[in-house]
Amino acid sequence: MLQVQVLRNNPEWVKERLAVKHFKQPELVDEIIALDDERKRTQSEYDTTQAKVNAASKEIGKLMGQGKKEEAEQMKQEVAKYKEQVGGFNEKLIAIEKQLQEKIVLLPNLPSELVPIGKTPEDNVVAKEGGVKPSLAAGAVPHWELIKKYDIVDFETGAKITGSGFPLFKGKGAKLQRAMVQYFLDFNTAAGYTEYIPPFMVNEASAFATGQLPDKEGQMYHATEDNFYLIPTAEVPVTNIYRDTILKEEELPLKMTAHSPCFRREAGSFGKDVRGLNRVHQFEKVEIIQIVPAEKSYAVLDEMVAHVEKLIQSLELPYRILRLCGGDMSFTSALTYDFEVFSAAQERWLEVSSVSNFEGFQTNRMKCRYKDGNGKIQPTHSLNGSSLALPRIMAALLENNQTPDGVAIPKALQPYFGAAVLS
């Protein structure tokens, strides 16, 4: 969440940054500042009137002590009027603060100066490309055909059990998924990340803290009876471990990793891009999260990007890293790098990871700070990245490594899968 003081300090600059994200309500900045001015005036009137109540109350005590009951009674009537005014100012303050909160949560995070100008995915900047695109033999097929051939994912039964977009992994498909999860977690913990198994549902406060609420795009599944939300990523519960927390400087950086199912409604998804494992409502993902001192977050972002790159390289997949333009960024991000792997049979790039710096957007909402060596409270920043999302990784592995004898398993995964070939 943006701070009102940031808006007050340079409102025109804030509007310029919001324009990079193609935010359609720049007038909110002026409305928030005007509300804050009204809040300050009302607070001043409240404080002044409350001071009159306090002073008059003391005077009543003196008058009573002097036996001046009539004058004291008159003063009590004045105090009653002041108290009524104080009550009115208090009600007005509560109403103003509610309006302020309702408006400020509508503002997205301000994009970093490093964010490219652009509106659509076509405007994203390719920062790096690596690996070798495979040349498939004649007769190569997309992963949804391979899934049927090897009987490893059953979409029809998944749809019967739940609905479209809820795949049922089975046999060697389930084993390959489990192998990837274990390998990704081991890769992350070897780099100093602590593993967590978080709850897979969160309350409203947690979803708000990381910016999933208000749910502007209708992506979250909501259990209305208990007012819980199924998580769209482990980022939400894991980051919230440190909600309402003052950390010690020596505890930072906090490096966390978690595997979880992820649930996304993907409202409005249609067409060829949703075939097979390209886009589903429930999928597995391993996440990395860091909470760090504010001044170190961009160096940590580079470190996390390098970490995910090494993981993808170990899977022997062709990849590219994109720096997202303003129009393609999330509501909460200040700077995002997307990783895509090349799916040879589909001849298209598939997103498998986003690594983002949220700066203070989440930690402000979470009220997560740290105390430095001098005892002063300092700001933290939060970052997260997919390490990795499994469905499209599996799609690319199946397509890129298909042979007449089966699907070749990358060397890094073979000890976890227990074989060199899926057949």
N, C-alpha and C positions, 0 to 999 in steps of 0.2 A: 504494500500500500504506500502510495506517495504521501509525503508529509506536507502539511499546509504551508510550512515555512519555505519549502522548496518552491512552491507555487508563488508565494508572496515575493520571494527574492528576485525572481526573473520570470514573470508570467509569459512574456512574449517568447522567450527561449523555450519554455515548457510547451507552448503551443506549436513551435517549430518542430520539436522532437516528437510530439504527438502526431503531427502531420506525416512524419516518416512512416508511422504505423497506419496511416490513412484513417485515423480516428475521426469520426464524423460529428463529434460534439465539443469542439474547442471552447465553446461558450461556457462549458462547465467550469473551466478554470476561473473565469471572472465571477461566476455565481458562487463558487466556493470561497473566494476571497471576500466577496460581499457578505456572505454568511458569517465568515470569521470576524469581519469588522463588526457585524451586529452582535456576535457572541461577546466580543471584547467590550462593547458599549454596555451590554446588558450585565456582564460580569462586574463592570465598574459601578453601575447603578446598584447592583446587589450588594457589593462590598461597602459602598458609601452608606446605604440604608441600614445594613446590618451594623455598621459602626455606630450609627445613630441609636439603634436599639440597645447596643451594649453600653453606650455612654449614658443614655436615659435610665437604663436599669440601675446603673451605679448611683445616679442622682436620686432615684426613688429611695434607694437604701439610705442615703444621707438624710433626705427629707423626713423619712420615717423616724430616723434616729433623733432628729431635732424636734419631733412632735408635730411636724407640719403635714398632717394627714390630708388636708384639703388639697394642698399643692401636689402632694404625692399622688392623689387620686387623679388629678388633672394630667399629671405626667404619665400615669398608667394608660390613660386614654390615648395619649400621643403614641406611646409604645405599641399599643394595639394596632393603630393605623400603620405604623412603620412595619410591624410584623406582617400585616396583610400585604403590604407592598413587597416585602421580602419574599413572601410566598408566591406572589405573582411573577416576580423576577426569576425565581427558581423554576417555576413551571415553564417560563419562556426560554430559559437556558436549556432545559431538558429537551424542549421541542427543537431549538436551534441545533443542538448537538446531534440530535437524531437526523435532522435534515443534512447536516454536514457529513455525517457518516454515510448516509444513503447516497450522496452525490460523489464523495471521494472514492468510494469503492467501485465506481463506474469508470474511473480513469485507469488505463493500462499502465504497465511499467514503461518508463521512458527508455527508448532504445539508445544504446551506446553510440558514440560517434563513429565506431567501426562498422556499424550496420549499413549495408548498401542501400541505396535508394531504389525502390521498385515496388511493384504491386502484386505480382504473381510469381509462382515457382520458377517461371522462365527467367525471372530477373535475379535469381540467386547466383552467387559468384562461386565458381569452382576454385577452391583454395588449393586442392591437391588431388592427384589421381595416382593410384598404385595398383600393383598386381597385373596379371595378364589375362585378357579375355580368352576363354577357351574356344577352340574351333570344334564344333560338335560334328559327329559323323552323320551321314545321311540317315534320315528316319528318327532323329532325336525329337523328343516330345516334351511339352511343358509338364510342370510338376504335378498338375492335377491328373494327368494320364499316368504318370509314374506311381502316384498314390494308389490308383486302382490296380495297376499291374502288380505291385508288391503288397497290396492289401494292408496298408499301414495307417490310413486315416479314413474314417467312415463319416461322411457328411450327412448321408441320408438318415442314419440312426441317430446322429447328434440332433438333427432337425426334429426327429420323432420325440426324442427325450425332452428337448427344450424348444428349439426353433432354429430357423436359418441362421448360419453364422456361428454355431456352437459345435465345433468339430469333435469327434470322438477318436482319439488316438488309440491304436491297438498294436499288440505284438511288437515288431521291431520299430514301428513308428513311435510307440510309447517309450521304448528303450532308448532310441536316438534322442528323443526330447529330454529324457532324464539324464542322458550322458552329457548333453550340451549344458543343462542347468548346473550339473556338478562341476564340469570343467570351467564354466564362467565364474562360478563362486570361488573355486580354488585359485583361478587366475587373479581375482580381485583380492582375496585375503592374503595372497603372497605379496601383493603390493601394499599391504598395510591397512586394508579396509577390514573393519569388524563386521562379522555377519550377524544379521538379525532375521528372525521370522516374525513379522508384524501381524496384527489383526488385518483381515482382508475387508473389513467394513470399518467406516469411521463415522464419528458424529459430526454435527453441523459445524462446530467450532474448529475441528481439524480441517474439514474441507474448505472452510473460509480462510484459514491461516495460510494455506499453500496456494490459494487463488482459484481453486476449483469452483467455489461459490462466490458470488452468484453464478449459476450455470447458464451462461449466455447462449450456448450452442446446444443445450439439451443432450449432452453426451453421457451423463451419469445415470446409473440405475439407482433408484431411490426406494428403500424399504420404508414406506410411509408410516406404518404402525409404530415403529420405534424411532423414526426419523434418522435412520442410518443410511449411509451411502456406500455402495460397492466401489472399491477403489479402482481408479483408472490406471494406477501405477503405484509401486511400492514407495515412490517418492512421498506420497501423501502421509501415510502413517509413520514412516521412518523420520522424516523431517520434523514431524510433530512431537517426537520424543522430547525435543528441547523447547517446546512451546512454554511460555511463561517461566523462563529459566535465565538466571544470571550465571554465566559460566566463569570459570577461572581461566586466566590467560594461558596457564600451562596445560589446560585441557585441549587447546586448539592446536592444529586443526582437528576437527572431528571427521573421521573417514568411515563411512558406513556402506554396507552392501546388503542387499536382500533379494531373494527370489519370491515372486508372488504370481498368482493369476491376476490378470487385468481385465476389467470389464468396461466396454465402451459401446454405446448405442450406435455410434457411427450413423447418425440420422442423415438421410438423404443420399447415402452411398448407393451407387448403381453402376452398371456397365462392366466393361472388360477388366477394369482395374480391381474388381472385387472377386475374381474367380479364384477358386482353390483357397490357398492360404494367404493370398494377397491382402485381404481385409476381412477380419472376423470380429465377432462381438466379445469373445473370451479367448485370451491367449496368455502364454507364459512369458515372463520377462525377468531378467536380472538387472538390478539397478545399482548405481553408485551415487552416493550423496556426500557432499562435504559442507560443513559450516566452518567458516574461517574469519579471521580479522578482515575488516572491510578493505584495507589497503592491499591485501594479498590476493584478492579474488581473481584478478585477471591472469596472474601468474599461475594460479591453481587451475583456471580454465584451460590454459595451454597444456598443463600437466595431465588433466583428465582427457583432453582430446588425444594426446599422445598415447595414453593408456589404452583407450578404445581402439586406436589405430593398430597398436601391437596385437590386440586380441583378434581383430579381423585378419590381420596378416597371418596370424598363426593358423587360421582356418583356410588359408590359401585361396582366398576369394578376391577377385578384382573389385576395387572399391574406388569411391571418390568422396571427398569431403567438401561440403558446400557451406559457405557463409550465407545465412538466410537474409533476404532483403526484408525491409520493414513490413511490407504487406503480407509476408508469409510467416511472420513470427507469432509466437503465442502471446496471449494477454499478459503473462507474468514475466516474460524473458526480457533481459537487456541486450543479450547477444547469444545467438544460437549457431552451433555448427551441426549440420546433419551429415550422417554417414549413409551412403547408399552402396549396395553391392549390385554387380551386374548379373542379371538373370539371363543366361545365354539362350535358352529355348524361347523365352518370351521376347528377347532382344530389348529389354528395358531395365532401367535402374529401379531398385526397390529400397526404400528407406528402412534402415534397421536400427538406427540410433540417432537420438538428438542429445547433444551435450550443451547445457545452457548455464549462463551466469544470470541469476536473478537479482544480483546486487542486494539491496536492502528491502526489496519489495515484499518477500515472504517473511523475512526476519522482523520487519516492522509490524506486520500483522500478527506474528507469533509472539512479539515482545521478547525476543531472544537477544541478549546482549552478553558482554563479558566485562569482567573487572580486571583492569591492567595492574601492573606491579605497584602503581601508586594509589591503588584503590579507586581509580576513576572508571566510571562506566563508559564503555566504548561500543560502537556498532559492530555487528557481524554481517556477513553476506552468506547466502546459500547458493549452492550449485548442485546440479544433478545430471546424470547421463544414463542412457540405456547401455547395458553392458552384458548381454545384448537382448533385443527382442527376438523371440525364437521363430515365429511362423515364417517370416520372409528369409531368415537365415536358412531354415530347412528347405524352403522352396529353391533357393539358389544352390544349396549343396546338392540337392537331388538333380536339378537340371544340368548344372555345370559339370558334375562328376559322373554322369550316366555313361555306361559302357555296355557292350553286348552281354557282359557277364554279371552286371549289377551296378550298383552305385558305389564308387570308391569313397571311402571315409578318410578325411584328412588325418595325417599322422597324429596330430595333437589330440584328436578325439578317439583314436583307436583304443587306447587303454581303458577309456570310460565305456565305450560301446562294446568292447570285447571282440571286435572283428575288424578286418581291413576293408570288407565289402558288405554292403547290404544287398541281399539277393532274395 
